[in-house]
Amino acid sequence: MHQLASVRLVQGKYADAEPLLRKTLQSRRELLGDEHTQVADTQIELANLLHDLGQYDEAEALYRATLALDRKLLGEKHDYIAIDLNNLASLLQEVERFDEAEPLFRQSLAMRRELRGAEHMSVARAMSNLGGLLEARGDARAAEPLFRDALAMFLRIVDEDHPDVSAVRFNIARVLHDQGNLTEAESLYRKVVAGVRQTYPGGHLKVAEALIGLGSLLSDQGHHARAESLFSEAATMLRQVLPAGHWRTALAESEWAACLVALERYDEAMPLLERGHAVLLERFGDRDSRTRRSATYLADLPGR
């Protein structure tokens, strides 16, 4: 059952994987008790899935429970503790609780350096994750050197086509895009798209994310027709791998709709904008940056 759940996760079939992971967790608790490393492992897998599905409250509770359990089983300093801190911080970042997330990312990075030394894959990932937090809270100047140092470290350890290389390149591309360095950003986005298509040939969240990044840049350059096809592909992919009404799909549809507005295809844009904004508003509230962005798109629609 657990192996089947793992296959479904790799395939991006999250809705199929969730009940399998829940049954696995229940079985392991019954067989091994609540305080066992395999229980902790399964809790993390389920929490990661729920995180991706946008079920943040349950995911956060599982992350915190696993952190407490791992500390009890493994002590205060262990690779798994660093992973737990990072997982919880990533969720807090996604719901824009930045002040809570930052110290957890910094603890995770410090622990990885202490346990693994200065040159290690886990250290590079932790540097990139901290950079992502700094970027998200508006400090791109502090984020960029962390991303570039992480990329350099990855390339000293693994090949160009490794998924971690694509992930940090995407982060750098996003920073450069925001800074207006569109030439270098486009080059990196295209490398990322090629890399994630090779890693996930059947479609995946990472592919959709890369397509949206490149599409946004092309749209900013005025290449709306080329961007529209990327947004369309990304939204279609997200509808296939995520449950109906997921916020990631809504975000992609909002960006797609903004591109359609630029192409003066208003009748196609209207339902996408209205649906996307409604989902984001319900999920995050009206103060969240994603909701505000979609509201701006909707307000700018001719005839509104």
C-alpha positions in Angstrom: 0.0 0.0 0.0 2.8 2.4 0.9 4.7 1.5 -2.3 1.6 2.3 -4.4 1.2 5.6 -2.6 4.8 6.4 -3.4 4.2 5.6 -7.1 1.1 7.8 -7.2 3.1 10.7 -5.7 5.8 10.4 -8.3 3.1 10.3 -11.0 1.6 13.5 -9.6 -1.7 11.7 -8.7 -2.1 13.4 -5.3 -5.8 12.6 -4.8 -5.1 8.9 -5.3 -2.1 9.0 -2.9 -3.8 10.6 0.0 -6.1 7.7 1.1 -3.3 5.3 0.6 -1.0 7.3 2.9 -3.7 7.7 5.5 -4.2 3.9 5.6 -0.5 3.3 5.8 -0.2 5.7 8.7 -3.1 4.0 10.5 -1.7 0.6 10.0 1.8 1.6 11.2 0.4 3.2 14.3 -1.6 0.0 15.1 1.4 -2.3 14.5 4.2 -0.2 15.9 2.6 2.3 18.3 2.6 6.0 18.1 6.2 6.6 18.9 8.2 4.8 16.1 10.4 6.1 13.3 8.3 4.6 10.6 5.3 6.4 12.0 7.2 9.6 11.9 8.3 8.9 8.3 4.7 8.3 7.2 3.4 11.4 9.0 6.0 13.5 7.1 4.9 12.0 3.7 1.2 12.7 4.5 2.0 16.2 5.7 4.0 16.9 2.6 1.1 15.7 0.4 -1.5 17.8 2.4 0.8 20.8 2.1 0.9 20.4 -1.7 -2.9 20.0 -1.7 -3.3 23.2 0.3 -4.7 21.5 3.5 -2.4 23.7 5.7 -4.0 23.3 9.1 -3.7 19.5 9.1 -0.3 19.6 7.4 1.0 22.0 10.1 -0.3 19.8 12.9 1.4 16.8 11.4 4.7 18.7 10.9 4.7 19.9 14.5 3.8 16.4 15.8 6.6 14.8 13.8 9.1 17.4 15.0 8.2 16.6 18.6 8.4 12.9 18.0 11.7 13.0 16.2 13.2 15.1 19.0 12.0 12.5 21.5 13.4 9.6 19.4 16.5 11.1 18.0 17.6 14.0 20.2 17.9 17.7 19.4 20.5 17.5 16.6 19.8 15.1 13.7 19.3 15.2 10.0 15.7 14.4 10.4 15.2 17.3 12.9 16.7 19.7 10.2 14.3 18.3 7.7 11.3 18.7 10.1 12.3 22.3 10.7 12.5 23.0 7.0 9.2 21.4 6.3 7.4 23.4 8.9 9.1 26.6 7.8 8.2 26.0 4.2 4.5 25.7 5.1 4.6 28.9 7.2 6.2 30.7 4.3 3.5 29.6 1.9 0.8 31.1 4.2 2.9 34.2 4.6 3.8 33.7 8.2 7.3 34.9 7.5 8.4 35.9 11.0 7.7 32.4 12.2 9.3 30.7 9.2 12.6 32.6 9.1 14.1 31.4 12.4 13.2 27.8 11.5 15.0 28.0 8.2 18.0 29.5 9.9 18.0 26.7 12.5 17.8 24.1 9.8 20.7 25.6 7.9 22.9 25.8 10.9 22.1 22.3 11.9 22.9 20.9 8.5 26.2 22.7 8.4 27.1 21.4 11.8 26.1 17.8 10.9 27.3 17.6 7.3 30.0 20.2 6.9 30.0 23.3 4.7 29.8 21.4 1.3 26.8 19.1 1.1 23.6 18.8 -0.9 21.5 19.3 2.2 23.4 22.5 3.0 22.8 23.8 -0.5 19.1 23.0 -0.2 18.9 24.8 3.1 20.6 27.9 1.7 18.2 28.0 -1.3 15.2 27.6 1.1 16.4 30.5 3.3 16.9 32.5 0.1 13.3 31.7 -1.0 12.0 33.0 2.3 14.0 36.2 2.1 12.8 36.7 -1.5 9.2 36.1 -0.5 9.3 38.8 2.2 10.8 41.3 -0.3 14.5 41.1 0.3 15.7 39.9 -3.1 19.1 41.5 -2.6 19.8 39.2 0.4 18.2 36.2 -1.4 20.2 36.2 -4.6 23.7 35.5 -3.2 22.2 32.5 -1.2 20.7 31.2 -4.4 23.9 31.6 -6.4 26.0 30.0 -3.7 23.6 27.1 -3.5 23.7 26.6 -7.3 27.5 26.7 -7.4 27.6 24.1 -4.6 25.0 21.9 -6.4 27.1 22.0 -9.6 30.2 20.9 -7.7 28.3 17.9 -6.4 25.8 16.7 -9.0 25.2 17.0 -12.8 23.4 19.8 -14.6 20.2 17.7 -15.0 19.6 17.1 -11.3 16.2 18.4 -10.0 17.9 20.5 -7.3 19.8 22.4 -10.0 16.6 23.2 -11.7 14.9 24.3 -8.5 17.6 26.8 -7.5 17.9 28.0 -11.1 14.2 28.8 -11.0 14.7 30.8 -7.8 17.5 32.8 -9.4 15.4 33.4 -12.6 12.5 34.7 -10.5 14.8 37.2 -8.7 16.4 38.4 -11.9 12.9 38.7 -13.5 11.7 40.9 -10.6 14.9 43.0 -10.9 14.3 43.5 -14.6 17.2 41.4 -15.8 15.0 39.7 -18.4 17.7 38.3 -20.7 19.4 36.2 -18.0 16.1 35.3 -16.4 14.7 34.0 -19.7 17.8 31.8 -20.3 17.5 30.3 -16.8 13.7 29.8 -17.1 14.2 27.9 -20.4 16.9 25.7 -18.8 14.5 25.0 -15.9 11.6 24.1 -18.2 13.8 21.7 -20.2 15.1 20.1 -17.0 11.8 19.6 -15.3 10.2 18.2 -18.5 12.9 15.6 -18.6 12.6 14.8 -14.9 8.8 14.7 -14.9 7.7 13.7 -18.4 4.1 12.9 -17.4 3.4 16.4 -15.9 4.0 17.6 -12.4 3.7 20.7 -10.2 7.3 21.6 -10.9 6.7 21.6 -14.6 3.6 23.8 -14.2 5.6 26.2 -12.0 8.4 26.5 -14.5 5.9 27.1 -17.4 4.2 29.9 -15.4 7.6 31.5 -14.6 8.6 31.6 -18.3 5.1 32.6 -19.3 5.1 35.6 -16.9 8.5 36.8 -18.3 7.3 36.5 -21.9 4.1 38.3 -21.0 6.2 41.1 -19.4 8.2 41.3 -22.6 5.0 41.7 -24.6 5.1 38.2 -26.2 1.5 37.5 -25.0 0.6 34.9 -27.6 3.7 32.8 -26.7 3.0 33.3 -23.0 -0.6 32.3 -23.4 0.2 28.8 -24.6 2.4 28.3 -21.6 -0.2 29.5 -19.1 -2.8 27.3 -20.8 -0.6 24.2 -20.6 0.3 24.9 -16.9 -3.4 25.4 -15.9 -4.4 22.2 -17.7 -1.6 20.3 -16.0 -2.6 21.6 -12.6 -6.2 20.7 -13.1 -5.1 17.1 -13.9 -2.8 16.6 -10.9 -4.6 18.7 -8.2 -8.2 18.6 -6.8 -10.8 20.9 -8.2 -10.7 24.4 -6.8 -7.0 24.2 -5.7 -5.4 27.6 -5.1 -2.4 26.8 -7.3 -4.7 26.2 -10.2 -6.6 29.4 -9.4 -3.3 31.3 -9.4 -2.3 29.9 -12.8 -5.7 30.7 -14.2 -5.4 34.3 -13.0 -2.1 34.7 -14.7 -3.4 33.1 -17.8 -6.4 35.4 -17.8 -4.2 38.5 -17.4 -2.4 37.4 -20.6 -5.8 36.9 -22.4 -6.7 40.4 -21.4 -3.5 41.7 -23.0 -4.6 39.8 -26.1 -8.1 41.5 -25.9 -9.7 38.1 -25.4 -12.0 39.4 -22.7 -14.7 36.8 -22.8 -12.2 34.0 -22.2 -10.5 36.0 -19.4 -13.6 36.9 -17.4 -14.5 33.4 -16.0 -10.9 32.6 -15.3 -10.4 35.8 -13.3 -13.7 35.5 -11.4 -13.1 31.9 -10.5 -9.5 32.4 -9.6 -10.1 35.4 -7.4 -13.0 33.6 -5.6 -10.8 30.6 -4.8 -7.8 32.7 -3.6 -10.1 35.0 -1.5 -11.7 32.0 0.2 -8.4 30.3 0.8 -6.1 33.1 1.9 -8.4 36.1 2.6 -8.2 39.6 1.1 -4.9 40.7 2.7 -2.8 38.0 1.0 -0.5 39.1 -1.8 -1.9 36.5 -4.2 -5.5 37.5 -3.6 -4.6 41.2 -4.0 -2.9 40.5 -7.3 -5.9 38.6 -8.7 -8.2 41.4 -7.5 -6.0 43.9 -9.5 -6.4 41.8 -12.6 -10.1 41.6 -12.1 -10.5 45.3 -11.5 -8.5 46.1 -14.7 -10.8 44.1 -16.9 -12.6 46.4 -19.3 -16.2 46.7 -18.5 -15.8 46.0 -14.8 
